[in-house]
Amino acid sequence: MITHIELKNFKCFIDEPFDIAPLTVFTGINGMGKSSCIQSLVLLKQSFESTLLQNKNQVDLNNKSYIDLETASDLCNINAYPKSLDIIFDSDVTGNHQWKIDASKTNETILNATYTGNKQYEMDALFQKDFIYLTAERLGPRKDYNRKADRVFNTKLGVQGELTPTYIFDAAKKNDDIGINGLKHPDAKSNQLYENLNAWISEILGRSITAKVSEIDTQNVKLSFNIKDSKATEFSALQVGFGFSFSLPVILAPLIAKPGDLIIIENPEAHLHPSAQAKIGKLLALAAQNGVQVIIETHSDHLINGIRLIVKGDEKLGQLDADKVLIHYFNSEYVDSISQIDKKKTLRINQNGKLDGWPKGFFDEWESNLRKLLQ
């Protein structure tokens, strides 16, 4: 499990450390580096997939798989001199690992790096086949879904969630179980993945819903939904709200994970009602309680409140230990005149679900606007 990340001259950061918990939440205003923290790890992952990281000590900024970080000049902080950057992480499994990356050739997309460490990073969850990354730019509802994605490298659910319908179809045929017994939904009668997926979909979306995937041909599958008490028996993905399709890979990811796996999700709350956002937070928190490392970028106070409620304890769903969650909050207050992030606020949740601080700008817009309306 990753316990610490440090970024030097990586995009907006000059030298910024981050403690990483079993559940780590990055939040704050736009353009402050939340995505950059995630991108540093995903860059290592996609460079590993192309074998450049382990065989040539190189990083690959765009190999048509996870992310496109463009060129060396885009990756390296504008004020850095000499033009180099560092990605450092600590693991409780394999120790400390550091890559010093040469960004002096500004238009290059494959950059040389100097590695320091014991070379055992390959054992970490980030580099395993079960690693899951869901980008904020997920695939919305489609008439049909390709069974194979057009990417050189990909994850089981697809970086955009595009392989999720195919995964459900195959898992239902094989009668797969969930990866962790502790994530069995209270209403499910067994550990079967398909049953639990639909129980969690119904829990999160607030009505009895069944996701159904059928085979069109060898290349494509169709995603549809049954909604209890509706006049029609079945709706295609195009005929229901975006939240159905957008939430599906987010719900499925923790259900197929095993203890020790790593899940990174950007904006898991996208296209969801506030109550559904809170329940997504609860599910991801329960995954962290059961041994999965979860890293989230979010703009949702409802999702964070869902996590807080699970820390306090949910009679139906369970509880997360308070020491297993960290919230890193970024605000423009913490930026100097040259756009260097000087500091961030790291918040913790106590076992009663309360935050140990409430910095200015941290999800206080509702109160601020209400005061203005009441004036």
LINKATA-V741789 format. One record per residue. RES is the residue in one small letter. SS is DSSP state (H for helix, E for strand, - for the rest). PHI is phi in whole degrees, -180 to 180 (999 if undefined). D_FIRST is the distance of its C-alpha to the first C-alpha in Angstrom with 1 decimal. Layout:
res->RES ss->SS phi->PHI d_first->D_FIRST
res->RES ss->SS phi->PHI d_first->D_FIRST
//
This chain:
res->m ss->- phi->999 d_first->0.0
res->i ss->E phi->-70 d_first->3.8
res->t ss->E phi->-113 d_first->6.2
res->h ss->E phi->-160 d_first->9.4
res->i ss->E phi->-130 d_first->11.6
res->e ss->E phi->-133 d_first->15.2
res->l ss->E phi->-119 d_first->17.9
res->k ss->E phi->-121 d_first->21.3
res->n ss->- phi->58 d_first->24.3
res->f ss->E phi->-91 d_first->22.1
res->k ss->- phi->54 d_first->24.5
res->c ss->- phi->-80 d_first->25.4
res->f ss->- phi->-92 d_first->23.3
res->i ss->- phi->-88 d_first->24.9
res->d ss->E phi->-158 d_first->22.2
res->e ss->E phi->-129 d_first->19.7
res->p ss->E phi->-96 d_first->16.5
res->f ss->E phi->-137 d_first->14.0
res->d ss->E phi->-75 d_first->11.7
res->i ss->- phi->-122 d_first->8.9
res->a ss->- phi->-105 d_first->8.5
res->p ss->- phi->-55 d_first->7.6
res->l ss->E phi->-126 d_first->10.8
res->t ss->E phi->-120 d_first->11.9
res->v ss->E phi->-117 d_first->15.5
res->f ss->E phi->-103 d_first->17.4
res->t ss->E phi->-147 d_first->21.1
res->g ss->E phi->139 d_first->24.4
res->i ss->- phi->-72 d_first->27.5
res->n ss->- phi->-68 d_first->27.7
res->g ss->- phi->76 d_first->27.3
res->m ss->- phi->-105 d_first->25.2
res->g ss->- phi->113 d_first->22.1
res->k ss->H phi->-60 d_first->19.8
res->s ss->H phi->-65 d_first->19.8
res->s ss->H phi->-62 d_first->19.6
res->c ss->H phi->-59 d_first->16.1
res->i ss->H phi->-68 d_first->15.0
res->q ss->H phi->-62 d_first->17.4
res->s ss->H phi->-63 d_first->16.0
res->l ss->H phi->-73 d_first->12.9
res->v ss->H phi->-66 d_first->15.3
res->l ss->H phi->-60 d_first->17.6
res->l ss->H phi->-63 d_first->15.4
res->k ss->H phi->-63 d_first->14.8
res->q ss->H phi->-71 d_first->18.5
res->s ss->H phi->-70 d_first->19.5
res->f ss->H phi->-69 d_first->17.6
res->e ss->H phi->-61 d_first->19.3
res->s ss->- phi->-84 d_first->22.6
res->t ss->- phi->69 d_first->21.8
res->l ss->H phi->-70 d_first->22.9
res->l ss->H phi->-64 d_first->19.7
res->q ss->H phi->-84 d_first->19.5
res->n ss->H phi->-96 d_first->23.3
res->k ss->H phi->-127 d_first->24.9
res->n ss->- phi->52 d_first->22.4
res->q ss->E phi->-129 d_first->23.3
res->v ss->E phi->-114 d_first->21.8
res->d ss->E phi->-114 d_first->23.6
res->l ss->- phi->-75 d_first->24.3
res->n ss->- phi->-157 d_first->25.9
res->n ss->- phi->-112 d_first->25.8
res->k ss->- phi->58 d_first->26.9
res->s ss->- phi->-130 d_first->23.6
res->y ss->- phi->-86 d_first->20.9
res->i ss->- phi->-141 d_first->22.4
res->d ss->- phi->-115 d_first->25.5
res->l ss->- phi->-100 d_first->25.1
res->e ss->- phi->63 d_first->28.7
res->t ss->- phi->-126 d_first->29.6
res->a ss->H phi->-57 d_first->28.7
res->s ss->H phi->-67 d_first->30.9
res->d ss->H phi->-80 d_first->29.0
res->l ss->H phi->-83 d_first->25.6
res->c ss->E phi->-90 d_first->26.7
res->n ss->- phi->-55 d_first->27.8
res->i ss->- phi->-62 d_first->31.5
res->n ss->- phi->-95 d_first->32.2
res->a ss->- phi->-73 d_first->30.2
res->y ss->- phi->-153 d_first->32.4
res->p ss->- phi->-68 d_first->32.0
res->k ss->- phi->-79 d_first->30.3
res->s ss->E phi->-147 d_first->26.8
res->l ss->E phi->-145 d_first->23.3
res->d ss->E phi->-127 d_first->19.9
res->i ss->E phi->-119 d_first->16.4
res->i ss->E phi->-128 d_first->14.0
res->f ss->E phi->-142 d_first->10.3
res->d ss->E phi->-107 d_first->8.5
res->s ss->E phi->-126 d_first->5.5
res->d ss->- phi->-76 d_first->5.6
res->v ss->- phi->-98 d_first->6.4
res->t ss->- phi->-123 d_first->8.9
res->g ss->E phi->94 d_first->10.0
res->n ss->E phi->-98 d_first->11.8
res->h ss->E phi->-137 d_first->13.0
res->q ss->E phi->-137 d_first->15.9
res->w ss->E phi->-119 d_first->18.3
res->k ss->E phi->-98 d_first->21.7
res->i ss->E phi->-106 d_first->23.4
res->d ss->E phi->-82 d_first->27.2
res->a ss->- phi->-114 d_first->28.6
res->s ss->- phi->-72 d_first->32.2
res->k ss->- phi->-92 d_first->33.4
res->t ss->- phi->-62 d_first->33.3
res->n ss->- phi->-97 d_first->34.0
res->e ss->- phi->-78 d_first->31.7
res->t ss->- phi->-114 d_first->28.9
res->i ss->E phi->-115 d_first->27.4
res->l ss->E phi->-115 d_first->26.5
res->n ss->E phi->-74 d_first->26.2
res->a ss->E phi->-137 d_first->23.3
res->t ss->E phi->-111 d_first->22.9
res->y ss->E phi->-99 d_first->19.7
res->t ss->E phi->-126 d_first->18.8
res->g ss->E phi->156 d_first->16.3
res->n ss->- phi->-93 d_first->16.1
res->k ss->- phi->66 d_first->15.9
res->q ss->- phi->-99 d_first->13.1
res->y ss->H phi->-60 d_first->10.9
res->e ss->H phi->-59 d_first->12.3
res->m ss->H phi->-80 d_first->10.2
res->d ss->- phi->-76 d_first->7.0
res->a ss->H phi->-60 d_first->7.0
res->l ss->H phi->-56 d_first->8.8
res->f ss->H phi->-102 d_first->11.5
res->q ss->- phi->-90 d_first->12.0
res->k ss->- phi->-69 d_first->15.1
res->d ss->- phi->-88 d_first->13.7
res->f ss->- phi->-59 d_first->12.0
res->i ss->E phi->-123 d_first->14.2
res->y ss->E phi->-129 d_first->15.6
res->l ss->E phi->-118 d_first->18.7
res->t ss->- phi->-75 d_first->20.8
res->a ss->- phi->-66 d_first->23.2
res->e ss->- phi->-89 d_first->26.1
res->r ss->- phi->-81 d_first->25.8
res->l ss->- phi->-78 d_first->28.7
res->g ss->- phi->-82 d_first->31.3
res->p ss->- phi->-62 d_first->33.7
res->r ss->- phi->-135 d_first->35.6
res->k ss->- phi->-64 d_first->38.6
res->d ss->- phi->-151 d_first->36.6
res->y ss->E phi->-128 d_first->33.3
res->n ss->E phi->-67 d_first->32.9
res->r ss->- phi->-79 d_first->31.2
res->k ss->- phi->-130 d_first->29.8
res->a ss->- phi->-87 d_first->28.6
res->d ss->- phi->-87 d_first->30.1
res->r ss->- phi->-136 d_first->27.1
res->v ss->- phi->-66 d_first->26.5
res->f ss->- phi->-131 d_first->22.8
res->n ss->- phi->-157 d_first->21.3
res->t ss->- phi->-106 d_first->18.9
res->k ss->- phi->-61 d_first->20.1
res->l ss->- phi->-97 d_first->21.3
res->g ss->- phi->86 d_first->22.3
res->v ss->- phi->-59 d_first->21.0
res->q ss->- phi->-99 d_first->23.9
res->g ss->- phi->77 d_first->23.7
res->e ss->- phi->-71 d_first->26.7
res->l ss->- phi->-98 d_first->25.8
res->t ss->H phi->-60 d_first->25.2
res->p ss->H phi->-58 d_first->28.8
res->t ss->H phi->-64 d_first->28.8
res->y ss->H phi->-61 d_first->25.6
res->i ss->H phi->-62 d_first->27.3
res->f ss->H phi->-59 d_first->30.5
res->d ss->H phi->-68 d_first->29.1
res->a ss->H phi->-66 d_first->26.9
res->a ss->H phi->-66 d_first->30.1
res->k ss->H phi->-64 d_first->32.2
res->k ss->H phi->-88 d_first->29.9
res->n ss->- phi->59 d_first->29.5
res->d ss->- phi->-63 d_first->25.7
res->d ss->E phi->-100 d_first->23.9
res->i ss->- phi->-65 d_first->20.9
res->g ss->- phi->-76 d_first->17.5
res->i ss->- phi->-134 d_first->17.0
res->n ss->H phi->-60 d_first->20.2
res->g ss->H phi->-67 d_first->19.1
res->l ss->H phi->-101 d_first->19.6
res->k ss->- phi->-62 d_first->23.1
res->h ss->- phi->-71 d_first->25.5
res->p ss->- phi->-57 d_first->28.1
res->d ss->- phi->-89 d_first->30.9
res->a ss->- phi->-80 d_first->29.7
res->k ss->- phi->-88 d_first->31.6
res->s ss->- phi->-144 d_first->29.2
res->n ss->- phi->-92 d_first->25.6
res->q ss->E phi->-60 d_first->27.0
res->l ss->H phi->-60 d_first->24.9
res->y ss->H phi->-63 d_first->28.0
res->e ss->H phi->-64 d_first->29.3
res->n ss->H phi->-70 d_first->26.2
res->l ss->H phi->-58 d_first->25.8
res->n ss->H phi->-71 d_first->29.3
res->a ss->H phi->-66 d_first->29.0
res->w ss->H phi->-72 d_first->26.1
res->i ss->H phi->-59 d_first->28.1
res->s ss->H phi->-65 d_first->31.1
res->e ss->H phi->-61 d_first->29.2
res->i ss->H phi->-77 d_first->27.8
res->l ss->H phi->-87 d_first->31.0
res->g ss->- phi->84 d_first->33.3
res->r ss->- phi->-157 d_first->35.6
res->s ss->- phi->-73 d_first->35.8
res->i ss->E phi->-132 d_first->34.5
res->t ss->E phi->-124 d_first->33.8
res->a ss->E phi->-84 d_first->32.3
res->k ss->E phi->-128 d_first->34.2
res->v ss->E phi->-123 d_first->33.8
res->s ss->E phi->-121 d_first->36.8
res->e ss->E phi->-87 d_first->37.5
res->i ss->- phi->-88 d_first->39.9
res->d ss->- phi->-158 d_first->40.1
res->t ss->- phi->-68 d_first->37.9
res->q ss->- phi->-106 d_first->36.5
res->n ss->E phi->-140 d_first->36.1
res->v ss->E phi->-129 d_first->35.2
res->k ss->E phi->-117 d_first->36.3
res->l ss->E phi->-104 d_first->34.3
res->s ss->E phi->-141 d_first->36.3
res->f ss->E phi->-135 d_first->36.1
res->n ss->E phi->-98 d_first->38.3
res->i ss->E phi->-119 d_first->38.9
res->k ss->- phi->-61 d_first->40.6
res->d ss->- phi->72 d_first->44.1
res->s ss->- phi->-88 d_first->44.4
res->k ss->- phi->-69 d_first->47.7
res->a ss->- phi->-87 d_first->46.1
res->t ss->- phi->-82 d_first->44.1
res->e ss->- phi->-151 d_first->41.7
res->f ss->E phi->-125 d_first->40.6
res->s ss->E phi->-70 d_first->39.1
res->a ss->H phi->-59 d_first->36.0
res->l ss->H phi->-73 d_first->38.5
res->q ss->H phi->-101 d_first->40.5
res->v ss->- phi->-124 d_first->37.8
res->g ss->- phi->-64 d_first->35.9
res->f ss->H phi->-57 d_first->33.1
res->g ss->H phi->-60 d_first->30.7
res->f ss->H phi->-61 d_first->31.0
res->s ss->H phi->-72 d_first->29.7
res->f ss->H phi->-68 d_first->27.2
res->s ss->H phi->-82 d_first->25.5
res->l ss->H phi->-58 d_first->25.4
res->p ss->H phi->-66 d_first->22.3
res->v ss->H phi->-68 d_first->20.5
res->i ss->H phi->-73 d_first->21.5
res->l ss->H phi->-70 d_first->21.0
res->a ss->H phi->-53 d_first->17.4
res->p ss->H phi->-67 d_first->15.8
res->l ss->H phi->-74 d_first->18.6
res->i ss->H phi->-98 d_first->17.7
res->a ss->- phi->-74 d_first->14.0
res->k ss->- phi->-120 d_first->12.7
res->p ss->- phi->-53 d_first->10.2
res->g ss->- phi->97 d_first->6.8
res->d ss->- phi->-75 d_first->8.2
res->l ss->E phi->-120 d_first->7.8
res->i ss->E phi->-123 d_first->11.1
res->i ss->E phi->-122 d_first->12.8
res->i ss->E phi->-132 d_first->16.3
res->e ss->E phi->-96 d_first->19.1
res->n ss->- phi->49 d_first->21.9
res->p ss->- phi->-62 d_first->21.3
res->e ss->- phi->-84 d_first->24.5
res->a ss->- phi->-55 d_first->26.8
res->h ss->- phi->65 d_first->30.2
res->l ss->- phi->-114 d_first->29.6
res->h ss->- phi->-62 d_first->31.8
res->p ss->H phi->-51 d_first->30.4
res->s ss->H phi->-66 d_first->30.3
res->a ss->H phi->-69 d_first->28.2
res->q ss->H phi->-60 d_first->25.8
res->a ss->H phi->-63 d_first->25.3
res->k ss->H phi->-73 d_first->24.7
res->i ss->H phi->-60 d_first->22.1
res->g ss->H phi->-59 d_first->20.3
res->k ss->H phi->-64 d_first->20.7
res->l ss->H phi->-63 d_first->19.4
res->l ss->H phi->-66 d_first->16.1
res->a ss->H phi->-65 d_first->15.8
res->l ss->H phi->-66 d_first->16.5
res->a ss->H phi->-62 d_first->13.8
res->a ss->H phi->-64 d_first->11.2
res->q ss->H phi->-64 d_first->13.3
res->n ss->- phi->-100 d_first->13.0
res->g ss->- phi->100 d_first->9.3
res->v ss->- phi->-93 d_first->8.7
res->q ss->E phi->-88 d_first->6.7
res->v ss->E phi->-124 d_first->10.0
res->i ss->E phi->-121 d_first->11.3
res->i ss->E phi->-125 d_first->15.1
res->e ss->E phi->-110 d_first->18.1
res->t ss->- phi->-147 d_first->21.2
res->h ss->- phi->-117 d_first->24.8
res->s ss->- phi->-110 d_first->25.3
res->d ss->H phi->-70 d_first->26.1
res->h ss->H phi->-66 d_first->26.6
res->l ss->H phi->-63 d_first->23.0
res->i ss->H phi->-64 d_first->21.9
res->n ss->H phi->-67 d_first->24.6
res->g ss->H phi->-62 d_first->23.4
res->i ss->H phi->-63 d_first->20.1
res->r ss->H phi->-61 d_first->22.2
res->l ss->H phi->-67 d_first->24.3
res->i ss->H phi->-69 d_first->21.6
res->v ss->H phi->-62 d_first->20.5
res->k ss->H phi->-67 d_first->24.2
res->g ss->- phi->118 d_first->24.4
res->d ss->E phi->-114 d_first->25.9
res->e ss->- phi->-57 d_first->28.4
res->k ss->- phi->-85 d_first->28.1
res->l ss->- phi->-102 d_first->24.4
res->g ss->E phi->132 d_first->22.5
res->q ss->- phi->-149 d_first->20.5
res->l ss->- phi->-112 d_first->17.2
res->d ss->- phi->-64 d_first->16.6
res->a ss->H phi->-60 d_first->17.4
res->d ss->H phi->-77 d_first->14.8
res->k ss->H phi->-100 d_first->12.0
res->v ss->E phi->-133 d_first->13.5
res->l ss->E phi->-132 d_first->14.4
res->i ss->E phi->-120 d_first->17.2
res->h ss->E phi->-101 d_first->18.0
res->y ss->E phi->-114 d_first->21.7
res->f ss->E phi->-112 d_first->23.8
res->n ss->- phi->-141 d_first->27.6
res->s ss->H phi->-64 d_first->30.4
res->e ss->H phi->-59 d_first->31.4
res->y ss->H phi->-98 d_first->28.6
res->v ss->E phi->-123 d_first->30.1
res->d ss->- phi->-94 d_first->32.8
res->s ss->- phi->-69 d_first->35.8
res->i ss->- phi->-109 d_first->34.1
res->s ss->- phi->62 d_first->31.2
res->q ss->- phi->-94 d_first->28.7
res->i ss->E phi->-73 d_first->26.0
res->d ss->- phi->-84 d_first->26.6
res->k ss->- phi->-163 d_first->24.3
res->k ss->- phi->-139 d_first->22.6
res->k ss->E phi->-102 d_first->22.6
res->t ss->E phi->-106 d_first->19.4
res->l ss->E phi->-109 d_first->20.3
res->r ss->- phi->-120 d_first->19.1
res->i ss->E phi->-114 d_first->20.5
res->n ss->- phi->-85 d_first->22.2
res->q ss->- phi->-68 d_first->22.6
res->n ss->- phi->-90 d_first->25.8
res->g ss->- phi->87 d_first->24.2
res->k ss->- phi->-92 d_first->25.7
res->l ss->E phi->-80 d_first->24.2
res->d ss->- phi->-84 d_first->24.7
res->g ss->- phi->-173 d_first->26.5
res->w ss->- phi->-141 d_first->28.2
res->p ss->- phi->-66 d_first->28.7
res->k ss->- phi->-58 d_first->31.5
res->g ss->- phi->90 d_first->30.8
res->f ss->- phi->-84 d_first->27.9
res->f ss->- phi->49 d_first->29.2
res->d ss->- phi->-114 d_first->32.7
res->e ss->H phi->-65 d_first->34.7
res->w ss->H phi->-60 d_first->36.2
res->e ss->H phi->-67 d_first->37.6
res->s ss->H phi->-63 d_first->38.8
res->n ss->H phi->-68 d_first->40.6
res->l ss->H phi->-63 d_first->42.1
res->r ss->H phi->-60 d_first->43.6
res->k ss->H phi->-67 d_first->45.2
res->l ss->H phi->-67 d_first->46.6
res->l ss->H phi->-85 d_first->48.1
res->q ss->- phi->-70 d_first->49.8
//
